[in-house]
Protein backbone atom coordinates (compact mmCIF):
# COMPACT_ATOMS: atom_id res chain seq x y z
CA UNK A 1 0.00 0.00 0.00
CA UNK A 2 1.32 3.41 -0.94
CA UNK A 3 0.98 5.57 2.17
CA UNK A 4 -0.31 9.12 2.02
CA UNK A 5 1.99 11.98 2.97
CA UNK A 6 1.00 13.19 6.44
CA UNK A 7 3.65 15.96 6.40
CA UNK A 8 5.28 14.72 9.60
CA UNK A 9 8.54 16.24 8.38
CA UNK A 10 6.90 19.68 8.57
CA UNK A 11 6.34 19.51 12.33
CA UNK A 12 8.26 22.31 14.07
CA UNK A 13 8.74 21.77 17.80
CA UNK A 14 11.00 24.76 18.42
CA UNK A 15 8.32 27.47 18.85
CA UNK A 16 6.66 25.55 21.66
CA UNK A 17 9.67 25.09 23.93
CA UNK A 18 11.12 27.75 26.21
CA UNK A 19 14.82 27.83 27.17
CA UNK A 20 13.83 26.96 30.75
CA UNK A 21 11.90 23.91 29.58
CA UNK A 22 14.76 22.78 27.36
CA UNK A 23 17.21 22.99 30.23
CA UNK A 24 14.95 20.57 32.08
CA UNK A 25 16.54 17.85 29.93
CA UNK A 26 19.83 18.05 31.81
CA UNK A 27 20.75 21.62 30.87
CA UNK A 28 20.51 21.18 27.10
CA UNK A 29 19.89 24.03 24.68
CA UNK A 30 16.70 24.04 22.61
CA UNK A 31 18.17 23.17 19.17
CA UNK A 32 19.69 19.98 20.60
CA UNK A 33 16.48 19.15 22.45
CA UNK A 34 14.41 19.50 19.29
CA UNK A 35 16.80 17.35 17.27
CA UNK A 36 16.90 14.64 19.92
CA UNK A 37 13.14 14.62 20.42
CA UNK A 38 12.80 14.02 16.70
CA UNK A 39 15.33 11.18 16.61
CA UNK A 40 13.86 9.61 19.74
CA UNK A 41 16.93 9.89 21.97
CA UNK A 42 15.01 12.25 24.29
CA UNK A 43 11.51 11.69 25.64
CA UNK A 44 9.04 14.37 26.78
CA UNK A 45 8.38 12.42 29.98
CA UNK A 46 12.04 12.87 30.97
CA UNK A 47 11.61 16.64 31.43
CA UNK A 48 10.18 17.61 34.85
CA UNK A 49 9.87 21.25 33.72
CA UNK A 50 6.95 20.39 31.41
CA UNK A 51 3.35 20.41 32.63
CA UNK A 52 1.50 17.09 32.15
CA UNK A 53 -0.67 18.55 29.37
CA UNK A 54 2.30 19.97 27.48
CA UNK A 55 4.25 16.75 27.94
CA UNK A 56 1.33 14.87 26.39
CA UNK A 57 1.03 17.28 23.45
CA UNK A 58 4.77 17.16 22.81
CA UNK A 59 4.68 13.37 22.93
CA UNK A 60 1.96 13.27 20.28
CA UNK A 61 3.98 15.50 17.96
CA UNK A 62 7.20 13.57 18.55
CA UNK A 63 5.42 10.25 17.89
CA UNK A 64 3.36 11.49 14.94
CA UNK A 65 3.97 8.43 12.80
CA UNK A 66 2.76 6.21 15.62
CA UNK A 67 -0.36 8.12 16.63
CA UNK A 68 -1.72 9.23 13.25
CA UNK A 69 -3.72 6.59 11.36
CA UNK A 70 -2.03 4.95 8.41
CA UNK A 71 -3.98 5.91 5.32
CA UNK A 72 -3.62 5.00 1.70
CA UNK A 73 -2.55 7.50 -0.89
CA UNK A 74 -5.69 8.09 -2.90
CA UNK A 75 -5.58 7.94 -6.68
CA UNK A 76 -9.03 9.49 -6.94
CA UNK A 77 -11.00 11.76 -4.56
CA UNK A 78 -12.96 9.94 -1.86
CA UNK A 79 -15.60 12.44 -0.70
CA UNK A 80 -17.56 12.25 2.52
CA UNK A 81 -20.62 14.44 3.21
CA UNK A 82 -19.73 17.97 4.24
CA UNK A 83 -20.91 18.40 7.82
CA UNK A 84 -20.40 19.99 11.21
CA UNK A 85 -19.13 17.57 13.86
CA UNK A 86 -19.39 18.26 17.57
CA UNK A 87 -16.43 16.80 19.44
CA UNK A 88 -16.64 16.38 23.23
CA UNK A 89 -19.83 18.40 23.67
CA UNK A 90 -18.57 21.83 22.54
CA UNK A 91 -20.00 25.05 23.90
CA UNK A 92 -20.12 28.53 22.40
CA UNK A 93 -16.43 29.19 23.15
CA UNK A 94 -15.09 25.97 21.58
CA UNK A 95 -12.55 26.32 18.75
CA UNK A 96 -13.72 25.70 15.19
CA UNK A 97 -11.41 23.58 13.05
CA UNK A 98 -11.96 23.61 9.30
CA UNK A 99 -11.01 20.82 6.92
CA UNK A 100 -12.05 19.31 3.59
CA UNK A 101 -14.37 16.40 2.90
CA UNK A 102 -11.81 13.82 1.87
CA UNK A 103 -12.25 10.43 3.53
CA UNK A 104 -8.49 10.37 4.12
CA UNK A 105 -8.36 13.84 5.67
CA UNK A 106 -11.31 13.11 7.93
CA UNK A 107 -9.73 9.85 9.15
CA UNK A 108 -6.55 11.68 10.12
CA UNK A 109 -8.16 14.60 11.95
CA UNK A 110 -10.81 12.55 13.78
CA UNK A 111 -8.14 10.04 14.78
CA UNK A 112 -6.20 12.86 16.36
CA UNK A 113 -9.25 14.41 18.05
CA UNK A 114 -9.96 11.05 19.69
CA UNK A 115 -6.85 11.72 21.82
CA UNK A 116 -8.28 14.69 23.73
CA UNK A 117 -11.19 15.45 26.03
CA UNK A 118 -11.27 19.10 24.93
CA UNK A 119 -14.32 20.33 22.99
CA UNK A 120 -14.20 21.30 19.31
CA UNK A 121 -16.40 22.02 16.36
CA UNK A 122 -15.06 20.36 13.21
CA UNK A 123 -16.40 22.02 10.07
CA UNK A 124 -15.98 19.77 7.03
CA UNK A 125 -16.44 21.78 3.85
CA UNK A 126 -17.01 20.49 0.34
CA UNK A 127 -13.68 20.17 -1.46
CA UNK A 128 -15.10 17.61 -3.89
CA UNK A 129 -13.35 14.90 -1.89
CA UNK A 130 -9.88 16.33 -2.47
CA UNK A 131 -7.43 16.12 0.40
CA UNK A 132 -6.47 19.49 1.79
CA UNK A 133 -3.15 19.60 -0.06
CA UNK A 134 -4.78 18.53 -3.33
CA UNK A 135 -7.52 21.10 -2.81
CA UNK A 136 -4.88 23.79 -3.26
CA UNK A 137 -3.81 22.28 -6.57
CA UNK A 138 -7.35 21.77 -7.87
CA UNK A 139 -8.67 24.97 -6.25
CA UNK A 140 -11.50 23.17 -4.51
CA UNK A 141 -10.97 24.80 -1.09
CA UNK A 142 -12.69 28.09 -1.83
CA UNK A 143 -14.08 31.05 0.13
CA UNK A 144 -17.48 30.41 -1.42
CA UNK A 145 -17.58 26.81 -0.21
CA UNK A 146 -16.42 27.80 3.25
CA UNK A 147 -19.05 30.52 3.45
CA UNK A 148 -21.73 28.09 2.27
CA UNK A 149 -20.83 25.65 5.06
CA UNK A 150 -20.89 28.42 7.64
CA UNK A 151 -24.37 29.40 6.50
CA UNK A 152 -25.69 25.84 6.16
CA UNK A 153 -24.71 24.93 9.69
CA UNK A 154 -25.59 28.36 11.14
CA UNK A 155 -22.23 28.49 12.85
CA UNK A 156 -22.51 32.17 13.70
CA UNK A 157 -25.44 31.25 15.94
CA UNK A 158 -23.60 28.29 17.49
CA UNK A 159 -20.43 30.00 18.72
CA UNK A 160 -19.67 33.19 20.60
CA UNK A 161 -16.60 34.09 18.59
CA UNK A 162 -15.69 34.54 14.94
CA UNK A 163 -12.46 32.59 14.57
CA UNK A 164 -11.80 29.64 12.30
CA UNK A 165 -8.63 27.52 12.34
CA UNK A 166 -7.61 26.34 8.87
CA UNK A 167 -4.95 23.77 7.93
CA UNK A 168 -1.50 25.23 7.41
CA UNK A 169 -1.31 24.00 3.84
CA UNK A 170 -4.07 26.43 2.80
CA UNK A 171 -2.35 29.42 4.47
CA UNK A 172 -2.10 31.30 1.13
CA UNK A 173 -5.92 31.59 1.17
CA UNK A 174 -6.09 33.21 4.60
CA UNK A 175 -6.81 36.79 3.55
CA UNK A 176 -9.22 35.78 0.82
CA UNK A 177 -11.17 33.52 3.19
CA UNK A 178 -11.35 36.24 5.82
CA UNK A 179 -12.47 38.92 3.39
CA UNK A 180 -15.21 36.76 1.87
CA UNK A 181 -16.63 35.23 5.06
CA UNK A 182 -16.07 38.06 7.53
CA UNK A 183 -14.53 35.60 10.01
CA UNK A 184 -11.09 35.83 11.61
CA UNK A 185 -8.91 33.15 10.01
CA UNK A 186 -6.13 31.58 12.06
CA UNK A 187 -3.64 29.38 10.24
CA UNK A 188 -2.94 26.09 11.99
CA UNK A 189 -0.03 23.69 11.49
CA UNK A 190 0.60 21.73 8.31
CA UNK A 191 0.77 18.37 10.09
CA UNK A 192 -2.22 17.46 12.24
CA UNK A 193 -0.02 15.98 14.98
CA UNK A 194 1.32 19.47 15.74
CA UNK A 195 -2.20 20.72 16.51
CA UNK A 196 -2.14 19.89 20.26
CA UNK A 197 0.97 22.02 20.72
CA UNK A 198 -0.40 24.77 18.50
CA UNK A 199 -3.63 25.01 20.51
CA UNK A 200 -1.88 24.91 23.88
CA UNK A 201 -2.92 23.59 27.26
CA UNK A 202 -6.05 25.72 27.50
CA UNK A 203 -7.47 24.15 24.34
CA UNK A 204 -6.01 20.62 24.32
CA UNK A 205 -6.35 18.49 27.43
CA UNK A 206 -5.33 14.82 27.54
CA UNK A 207 -7.75 12.07 28.55
CA UNK A 208 -7.55 10.95 32.20
CA UNK A 209 -4.50 8.80 32.79
CA UNK A 210 -2.78 9.75 29.52
C-alpha positions in Angstrom: 0.0 0.0 0.0 1.3 3.4 -0.9 1.0 5.6 2.2 -0.3 9.1 2.0 2.0 12.0 3.0 1.0 13.2 6.4 3.6 16.0 6.4 5.3 14.7 9.6 8.5 16.2 8.4 6.9 19.7 8.6 6.3 19.5 12.3 8.3 22.3 14.1 8.7 21.8 17.8 11.0 24.8 18.4 8.3 27.5 18.9 6.7 25.5 21.7 9.7 25.1 23.9 11.1 27.8 26.2 14.8 27.8 27.2 13.8 27.0 30.7 11.9 23.9 29.6 14.8 22.8 27.4 17.2 23.0 30.2 15.0 20.6 32.1 16.5 17.8 29.9 19.8 18.1 31.8 20.8 21.6 30.9 20.5 21.2 27.1 19.9 24.0 24.7 16.7 24.0 22.6 18.2 23.2 19.2 19.7 20.0 20.6 16.5 19.1 22.5 14.4 19.5 19.3 16.8 17.3 17.3 16.9 14.6 19.9 13.1 14.6 20.4 12.8 14.0 16.7 15.3 11.2 16.6 13.9 9.6 19.7 16.9 9.9 22.0 15.0 12.2 24.3 11.5 11.7 25.6 9.0 14.4 26.8 8.4 12.4 30.0 12.0 12.9 31.0 11.6 16.6 31.4 10.2 17.6 34.8 9.9 21.2 33.7 6.9 20.4 31.4 3.4 20.4 32.6 1.5 17.1 32.2 -0.7 18.6 29.4 2.3 20.0 27.5 4.2 16.8 27.9 1.3 14.9 26.4 1.0 17.3 23.4 4.8 17.2 22.8 4.7 13.4 22.9 2.0 13.3 20.3 4.0 15.5 18.0 7.2 13.6 18.5 5.4 10.3 17.9 3.4 11.5 14.9 4.0 8.4 12.8 2.8 6.2 15.6 -0.4 8.1 16.6 -1.7 9.2 13.2 -3.7 6.6 11.4 -2.0 5.0 8.4 -4.0 5.9 5.3 -3.6 5.0 1.7 -2.5 7.5 -0.9 -5.7 8.1 -2.9 -5.6 7.9 -6.7 -9.0 9.5 -6.9 -11.0 11.8 -4.6 -13.0 9.9 -1.9 -15.6 12.4 -0.7 -17.6 12.3 2.5 -20.6 14.4 3.2 -19.7 18.0 4.2 -20.9 18.4 7.8 -20.4 20.0 11.2 -19.1 17.6 13.9 -19.4 18.3 17.6 -16.4 16.8 19.4 -16.6 16.4 23.2 -19.8 18.4 23.7 -18.6 21.8 22.5 -20.0 25.1 23.9 -20.1 28.5 22.4 -16.4 29.2 23.2 -15.1 26.0 21.6 -12.5 26.3 18.8 -13.7 25.7 15.2 -11.4 23.6 13.0 -12.0 23.6 9.3 -11.0 20.8 6.9 -12.0 19.3 3.6 -14.4 16.4 2.9 -11.8 13.8 1.9 -12.2 10.4 3.5 -8.5 10.4 4.1 -8.4 13.8 5.7 -11.3 13.1 7.9 -9.7 9.8 9.1 -6.6 11.7 10.1 -8.2 14.6 11.9 -10.8 12.5 13.8 -8.1 10.0 14.8 -6.2 12.9 16.4 -9.3 14.4 18.1 -10.0 11.1 19.7 -6.8 11.7 21.8 -8.3 14.7 23.7 -11.2 15.4 26.0 -11.3 19.1 24.9 -14.3 20.3 23.0 -14.2 21.3 19.3 -16.4 22.0 16.4 -15.1 20.4 13.2 -16.4 22.0 10.1 -16.0 19.8 7.0 -16.4 21.8 3.8 -17.0 20.5 0.3 -13.7 20.2 -1.5 -15.1 17.6 -3.9 -13.4 14.9 -1.9 -9.9 16.3 -2.5 -7.4 16.1 0.4 -6.5 19.5 1.8 -3.2 19.6 -0.1 -4.8 18.5 -3.3 -7.5 21.1 -2.8 -4.9 23.8 -3.3 -3.8 22.3 -6.6 -7.3 21.8 -7.9 -8.7 25.0 -6.2 -11.5 23.2 -4.5 -11.0 24.8 -1.1 -12.7 28.1 -1.8 -14.1 31.1 0.1 -17.5 30.4 -1.4 -17.6 26.8 -0.2 -16.4 27.8 3.3 -19.1 30.5 3.4 -21.7 28.1 2.3 -20.8 25.6 5.1 -20.9 28.4 7.6 -24.4 29.4 6.5 -25.7 25.8 6.2 -24.7 24.9 9.7 -25.6 28.4 11.1 -22.2 28.5 12.8 -22.5 32.2 13.7 -25.4 31.3 15.9 -23.6 28.3 17.5 -20.4 30.0 18.7 -19.7 33.2 20.6 -16.6 34.1 18.6 -15.7 34.5 14.9 -12.5 32.6 14.6 -11.8 29.6 12.3 -8.6 27.5 12.3 -7.6 26.3 8.9 -4.9 23.8 7.9 -1.5 25.2 7.4 -1.3 24.0 3.8 -4.1 26.4 2.8 -2.4 29.4 4.5 -2.1 31.3 1.1 -5.9 31.6 1.2 -6.1 33.2 4.6 -6.8 36.8 3.6 -9.2 35.8 0.8 -11.2 33.5 3.2 -11.3 36.2 5.8 -12.5 38.9 3.4 -15.2 36.8 1.9 -16.6 35.2 5.1 -16.1 38.1 7.5 -14.5 35.6 10.0 -11.1 35.8 11.6 -8.9 33.1 10.0 -6.1 31.6 12.1 -3.6 29.4 10.2 -2.9 26.1 12.0 0.0 23.7 11.5 0.6 21.7 8.3 0.8 18.4 10.1 -2.2 17.5 12.2 0.0 16.0 15.0 1.3 19.5 15.7 -2.2 20.7 16.5 -2.1 19.9 20.3 1.0 22.0 20.7 -0.4 24.8 18.5 -3.6 25.0 20.5 -1.9 24.9 23.9 -2.9 23.6 27.3 -6.0 25.7 27.5 -7.5 24.1 24.3 -6.0 20.6 24.3 -6.3 18.5 27.4 -5.3 14.8 27.5 -7.8 12.1 28.5 -7.5 10.9 32.2 -4.5 8.8 32.8 -2.8 9.8 29.5 
